[in-house]
Amino acid sequence: MESLISCPLGSPCLGLLTLLQCVTLSCVSSSEALIAPSLVPRVKSSYNFGRTFLGLDKCNACIGTSICKKFFKEEIRFDNWLASHLKLPPDYYSTYPANYSDDTKSWRPVEISRLISKYQNELSDRRICASVSSSKNCSIERVLRKTERVQKWLKAKRLTPDLVEGLPSPMLRCPSQRLLDRIVRRYAEVADAGSVFMDHFTDRDKLRLLYTLSINAHPILLQIFPGAEGWPLPRYLGSCGRLLVSTSTQPLEQFYSSPAEQAADLAYQLIGIMDSLRNNDLNYFFYFTRIDAGTFGIFDNGHLFIRDASTVGVIDKQQGSLTLDSQQEYRDIFSCLVSDCRSPFPSCSAVKEKQSLVMVCKQLLPRLLKGKFPRPEQEEINSALNLCGNPLLSDQEVISAASRLKGILKPLRTCDSRFAYRYPDCKYSDRY
């Protein structure tokens, strides 16, 4: 500073020098107070997003990167925190409530989730390294790229049933070419080319898709059967590393103690979802291999949907599915990332139409509907539940019992603003 401004001792210029030194060294805070607030640059501290927390350090053995910018621009913030100075939550949680914004002014709730737990991820990564007897510092991606399956994927122009043979996802147990083409056309982690051919997929894209299908096909189902088209699934917003972002949810188990009219509404919706999974315009038959209290969830408007699609299988009724039951199934490291390689896959031919209904009527609906209605209605409900939850009955007997239960529940629902997904339409239409 002195080399730029030379002032004789005691001259008026010295005051200017002193002021400049003050501003640059020790008087920044006091001088800022004299400046209009709108002219002061906003000092913005941000979340310390580490590559490890997001799982970016394991890419391209990850889900994707389509929503990473939202994280780093703080347009996604954990929990109800709209302040940017707060620390990240623990990395061992499987789901995180969060807020999402497109303009940093209006926020809406979303859910951030892991496809498998942190422990399962670590176990899976160790299996990958162990498959080549490598050290714990091995490159997960490099090991996977050298496998026979990945080499086939990298050369493939189209996703065909032989490329997904032996993958553990129920969605791929009975694959049809029509279903696999739908995956390629609608995969949201690449630019949509609208083609069944993978010409627009980079090697990185193919590895990410294969990894996702091997770990948990839930985000793929959200992408290829979107809620915007009427499917009972939450909206897929994107992925970053090994984290998935989707619309906010409340698990069905939180509504077990709900009042009678709300319980009737949710049970009615649940049976309706089972109907739509069996019969829909695209001629796909969806079934559950397992159901628990977290499988279904409720939107803020009261609409029920499938919260966890990881146990959903798909059979193509229109084109037919390639059954692998009688074949020597191909097994490799991708077959074993989250499951025991020695466990046999269930047979496609063993899937019955009643399968999902029996699970719902036996495991979920009794807890939702038990003891909430006047005696005549409650007895009818209990009788129908006993029938549709009986695995020894035929498909048609179970389906008929569920239909009867749905008919009992319909007049027990109310038409008011608590059920925003059908209000006020329920005032004017018998459909609701």
C-alpha positions in Angstrom: 0.0 0.0 0.0 2.8 2.4 0.9 4.6 1.8 -2.3 1.5 3.0 -4.2 0.7 6.1 -2.0 3.6 8.2 -0.7 2.7 10.9 1.8 4.9 13.1 3.9 4.5 12.6 7.6 1.6 14.8 9.0 0.2 15.6 5.5 -3.5 15.4 4.8 -2.9 12.4 2.5 -2.0 10.4 5.6 -5.7 10.2 6.6 -6.5 8.6 3.3 -3.8 6.0 3.8 -5.0 5.2 7.3 -8.5 4.8 6.0 -7.5 2.4 3.3 -5.4 0.3 5.7 -8.3 0.2 8.1 -10.7 -1.1 5.4 -8.3 -3.7 4.1 -7.1 -5.0 7.5 -9.3 -4.5 10.5 -12.2 -2.3 9.9 -14.1 -4.4 7.4 -17.0 -5.3 9.7 -17.5 -1.7 10.9 -17.3 -0.2 7.4 -19.9 -2.8 6.1 -22.4 -1.4 8.6 -22.2 1.9 6.8 -23.0 0.3 3.5 -26.6 -0.3 2.3 -27.5 -4.0 3.1 -28.5 -4.6 -0.6 -24.9 -3.8 -1.6 -23.2 -6.2 0.8 -22.4 -9.6 -0.9 -24.2 -12.4 0.9 -21.7 -14.7 2.6 -23.2 -18.2 2.1 -21.9 -21.2 3.9 -23.0 -24.4 2.5 -23.5 -28.1 3.4 -20.2 -29.9 3.4 -21.4 -32.4 0.8 -18.7 -35.0 0.6 -18.4 -37.4 -2.3 -18.5 -40.3 0.3 -21.9 -39.1 1.8 -23.5 -38.9 -1.6 -21.8 -42.1 -2.9 -20.2 -40.2 -5.8 -16.8 -41.7 -4.8 -18.2 -45.1 -6.0 -19.6 -43.9 -9.4 -20.1 -45.2 -11.9 -21.2 -48.1 -9.7 -24.0 -45.8 -8.6 -27.5 -44.8 -9.5 -26.8 -41.5 -11.4 -25.9 -37.9 -11.2 -29.0 -36.1 -12.6 -29.8 -34.2 -9.5 -26.4 -33.5 -8.1 -26.5 -29.8 -9.1 -29.6 -29.4 -6.9 -27.7 -30.7 -3.9 -24.7 -28.4 -4.4 -26.8 -25.3 -5.2 -28.7 -26.1 -1.9 -32.0 -26.4 -3.7 -32.3 -29.7 -1.8 -32.0 -29.3 2.0 -32.3 -32.0 4.5 -35.3 -32.2 6.9 -37.1 -28.9 7.4 -33.8 -27.0 7.5 -34.0 -24.0 5.3 -30.8 -22.6 6.8 -27.6 -23.5 5.0 -25.2 -23.6 8.0 -26.5 -26.9 9.4 -24.5 -30.0 9.2 -25.5 -33.1 7.2 -27.5 -35.9 9.0 -25.8 -39.2 9.8 -24.9 -41.3 6.7 -26.3 -44.5 8.1 -30.0 -43.6 7.7 -31.9 -45.3 4.9 -34.3 -42.3 4.3 -34.1 -38.6 4.9 -37.0 -36.1 4.9 -35.9 -33.0 2.9 -37.1 -29.9 1.1 -36.8 -29.2 -2.7 -37.0 -25.9 -4.5 -36.9 -24.7 -8.1 -36.5 -21.1 -7.3 -35.1 -21.0 -3.6 -38.3 -19.2 -2.6 -41.0 -21.9 -2.6 -40.2 -25.3 -1.1 -41.9 -28.6 -1.2 -41.2 -31.8 0.8 -39.3 -34.7 -0.8 -37.7 -37.9 0.4 -34.0 -38.8 0.0 -33.3 -42.5 0.2 -30.7 -45.1 -0.3 -31.5 -48.2 -2.3 -29.8 -50.4 0.2 -28.4 -49.5 3.7 -24.9 -48.2 4.2 -23.9 -51.5 5.7 -25.3 -53.4 2.7 -23.4 -51.1 0.3 -20.2 -51.7 2.1 -20.8 -55.5 2.1 -21.6 -55.3 -1.6 -18.4 -53.4 -2.4 -16.4 -55.9 -0.4 -17.9 -58.7 -2.4 -16.9 -57.0 -5.6 -13.3 -56.7 -4.5 -13.3 -60.2 -3.1 -14.4 -61.5 -6.5 -11.0 -60.7 -7.9 -9.1 -61.3 -4.6 -8.2 -57.6 -4.6 -7.3 -55.4 -1.6 -9.9 -53.3 0.1 -8.6 -50.3 -1.8 -9.6 -51.7 -5.2 -11.6 -49.7 -7.7 -15.2 -51.0 -7.7 -15.8 -49.6 -11.2 -12.6 -51.1 -12.6 -13.5 -54.5 -11.3 -17.0 -54.4 -12.6 -16.0 -53.2 -16.0 -13.8 -56.3 -16.5 -16.7 -58.7 -15.9 -18.2 -60.7 -18.7 -21.6 -59.2 -18.2 -20.4 -55.6 -18.4 -18.4 -56.4 -21.5 -21.6 -57.7 -23.1 -23.5 -54.6 -22.1 -20.9 -52.3 -23.5 -21.1 -54.0 -26.9 -24.9 -54.3 -26.9 -27.1 -52.0 -29.1 -30.3 -53.1 -27.4 -31.2 -54.4 -24.0 -32.2 -58.0 -24.4 -33.3 -60.7 -21.9 -30.0 -62.5 -22.0 -28.3 -59.3 -20.6 -30.4 -59.3 -17.5 -30.5 -63.1 -16.9 -29.7 -63.9 -13.3 -30.2 -60.4 -11.9 -32.1 -60.7 -8.6 -34.7 -58.0 -9.1 -38.3 -59.4 -9.2 -39.0 -57.0 -12.1 -36.6 -58.9 -14.3 -37.6 -62.5 -13.3 -39.9 -62.8 -16.3 -38.6 -60.2 -18.8 -40.2 -59.4 -22.1 -38.5 -57.4 -24.9 -41.3 -54.9 -24.6 -40.5 -54.2 -20.9 -36.8 -54.0 -21.6 -37.4 -51.5 -24.5 -39.5 -49.4 -22.1 -36.6 -49.2 -19.7 -34.2 -48.0 -22.3 -36.7 -45.4 -23.7 -37.5 -44.0 -20.3 -34.3 -44.2 -18.4 -34.1 -40.7 -16.8 -30.4 -40.6 -16.1 -29.6 -40.1 -19.9 -31.0 -37.7 -22.4 -34.2 -39.2 -23.8 -33.7 -40.3 -27.4 -37.1 -42.1 -27.6 -35.4 -45.1 -29.1 -35.2 -48.7 -28.0 -31.6 -48.8 -29.1 -28.9 -47.8 -26.6 -26.9 -45.7 -29.1 -27.3 -42.6 -26.9 -26.0 -44.5 -23.8 -22.3 -44.0 -22.9 -20.4 -46.8 -21.3 -20.9 -45.0 -18.0 -24.7 -44.9 -18.5 -24.8 -48.6 -19.2 -22.8 -49.5 -16.1 -25.1 -47.2 -13.9 -28.2 -48.8 -15.3 -26.9 -52.3 -14.8 -25.8 -51.5 -11.2 -29.2 -50.0 -10.4 -31.0 -53.1 -11.7 -28.7 -55.3 -9.8 -29.1 -53.5 -6.4 -32.8 -52.4 -6.4 -35.1 -51.7 -9.4 -37.3 -49.3 -7.4 -36.1 -46.1 -9.2 -36.4 -47.8 -12.6 -40.0 -48.6 -12.0 -40.7 -45.0 -10.9 -39.2 -43.9 -14.2 -40.9 -46.3 -16.6 -44.3 -46.2 -14.9 -44.6 -42.6 -13.7 -47.3 -41.3 -11.4 -48.1 -38.6 -14.0 -49.5 -41.3 -16.2 -51.7 -42.7 -13.5 -49.5 -45.4 -12.1 -49.6 -45.6 -8.2 -46.0 -44.6 -7.7 -44.2 -41.5 -6.4 -42.5 -39.1 -8.7 -38.8 -39.8 -9.5 -36.9 -36.5 -9.2 -33.4 -37.7 -9.8 -30.3 -39.3 -8.3 -26.9 -38.3 -7.1 -24.3 -41.0 -6.5 -26.1 -43.6 -4.4 -29.0 -41.3 -3.2 -32.4 -41.2 -4.8 -34.8 -38.2 -4.5 -38.6 -38.7 -4.9 -41.8 -37.1 -3.7 -42.5 -37.1 0.0 -44.2 -40.0 1.7 -46.0 -41.1 4.9 -45.9 -44.9 5.5 -49.2 -46.6 5.7 -48.3 -47.9 9.2 -48.7 -44.4 10.5 -52.4 -44.6 9.7 -53.3 -47.8 11.4 -54.9 -45.8 14.2 -56.8 -43.5 11.8 -60.5 -42.8 12.2 -63.0 -45.1 10.5 -63.8 -43.0 7.5 -60.1 -42.5 6.7 -59.3 -46.2 7.3 -62.1 -47.1 4.9 -60.8 -44.7 2.3 -57.3 -46.1 2.5 -58.4 -49.7 2.4 -60.6 -48.9 -0.6 -57.7 -47.4 -2.4 -55.4 -50.3 -1.6 -57.8 -52.8 -3.1 -58.2 -50.5 -6.1 -54.4 -50.5 -6.6 -54.3 -54.3 -6.5 -57.0 -54.3 -9.2 -55.0 -51.9 -11.4 -51.9 -53.9 -11.0 -53.7 -57.0 -12.4 -55.6 -55.2 -15.1 -54.3 -52.1 -16.9 -54.2 -50.6 -20.4 -50.7 -51.7 -21.0 -51.4 -55.4 -20.2 -48.7 -55.8 -17.6 -49.4 -57.9 -14.6 -47.7 -56.5 -11.5 -47.3 -58.6 -8.4 -45.6 -58.4 -5.0 -43.1 -60.9 -3.8 -43.2 -59.4 -0.3 -45.3 -56.8 1.5 -44.6 -55.0 4.8 -45.8 -51.9 6.6 -43.5 -49.6 4.6 -44.5 -50.9 1.1 -47.4 -48.3 0.8 -47.5 -44.7 1.6 -49.8 -41.7 1.5 -49.4 -38.3 -0.2 -50.4 -35.1 1.6 -53.7 -35.1 -0.3 -54.7 -38.5 1.0 -53.8 -40.4 -2.1 -52.3 -43.9 -1.5 -49.5 -45.2 -3.6 -46.7 -47.8 -3.7 -43.9 -46.4 -1.6 -41.4 -49.2 -2.1 -41.5 -51.0 -5.4 -38.4 -53.1 -4.8 -40.5 -56.2 -4.4 -42.7 -55.7 -7.5 -42.5 -58.2 -10.2 -43.7 -57.7 -13.8 -45.2 -60.2 -16.2 -46.1 -59.1 -19.8 -49.6 -60.4 -20.6 -49.5 -58.9 -24.1 -46.1 -60.0 -25.5 -45.4 -62.9 -23.1 -42.4 -63.2 -20.9 -39.2 -65.2 -21.3 -39.3 -67.7 -18.5 -35.9 -68.8 -17.2 -37.4 -71.6 -15.0 -36.2 -74.5 -17.1 -32.8 -73.0 -18.1 -29.4 -73.1 -16.4 -29.5 -69.6 -15.0 -26.5 -67.4 -15.5 -25.0 -66.2 -12.2 -22.2 -63.7 -11.6 -21.2 -61.0 -9.2 -24.3 -58.9 -10.2 -26.6 -61.7 -9.1 -25.1 -61.5 -5.6 -24.6 -57.9 -4.7 -27.6 -57.8 -2.3 -28.6 -61.5 -2.0 -27.3 -64.9 -1.4 -26.1 -66.4 -4.7 -27.2 -69.8 -3.5 -30.8 -68.9 -3.0 -33.0 -70.2 -5.9 -35.1 -67.6 -7.7 -38.8 -68.2 -7.5 -40.5 -69.7 -10.5 -42.4 -67.3 -12.9 -45.1 -70.0 -13.4 -45.7 -70.1 -9.6 -47.1 -66.5 -9.6 -50.8 -66.5 -9.1 -53.3 -63.6 -9.7 -54.3 -63.8 -6.0 -50.8 -63.5 -4.7 -50.7 -59.8 -3.9 -54.3 -59.6 -2.7 -53.7 -62.4 -0.2 -50.7 -60.6 1.3 -52.7 -57.3 1.6 -55.8 -58.9 3.1 -53.8 -60.9 5.5 -51.0 -58.5 6.6 -52.2 -54.9 6.1 -56.0 -54.5 6.0 -56.8 -56.2 9.3 -54.5 -53.8 11.1 -56.2 -50.9 9.3 -59.8 -51.9 9.6 -60.0 -53.9 12.9 -62.7 -52.8 15.3 -63.5 -49.4 13.7 -67.1 -49.8 12.4 -70.5 -50.6 13.8 -71.2 -54.3 14.3 -73.0 -55.2 11.1 -70.4 -53.5 8.9 -67.5 -54.8 10.9 -68.7 -58.4 10.7 -69.1 -58.1 7.0 -65.6 -56.6 6.7 -64.1 -59.4 8.9 -65.8 -62.1 6.8 -64.5 -60.7 3.5 -61.0 -60.2 5.0 -60.9 -63.9 6.1 -61.8 -65.0 2.6 -59.5 -62.7 0.5 -56.6 -63.5 2.9 -56.9 -67.2 2.6 -54.1 -68.6 0.3 -55.9 -72.0 0.0 -58.8 -70.5 -2.0 -58.7 -70.1 -5.8 -57.7 -67.0 -7.6 -61.3 -66.2 -8.4 -62.6 -66.8 -4.9 -59.9 -64.4 -3.5 -60.6 -61.7 -6.1 -64.4 -62.0 -5.5 -63.9 -61.6 -1.8 -61.7 -58.5 -2.3 -64.3 -57.0 -4.6 -67.0 -57.6 -2.0 -64.9 -55.9 0.6 -64.4 -52.9 -1.7 -68.1 -52.7 -2.1 -68.6 -52.7 1.7 -66.0 -49.9 2.2 -67.2 -47.5 -0.5 -70.2 -46.1 1.3 -68.2 -45.9 4.6 -66.0 -43.2 3.1 -66.8 -39.5 3.5 -66.6 -36.7 0.9 -64.7 -33.8 2.5 -61.6 -31.7 2.1 -59.5 -34.1 4.1 -59.4 -36.3 1.0 -58.1 -33.6 -1.4 -57.2 -36.2 -4.1 -60.9 -36.7 -4.8 -62.5 -33.6 -3.4 -64.7 -31.9 -4.5 -65.1 -34.3 -7.4 -66.7 -36.9 -5.1 -69.7 -34.5 -4.7 -70.6 -34.9 -8.4 -69.3 -38.3 -9.5 -70.2 -41.8 -8.5 -66.7 -42.8 -9.5 -65.5 -41.5 -6.1 
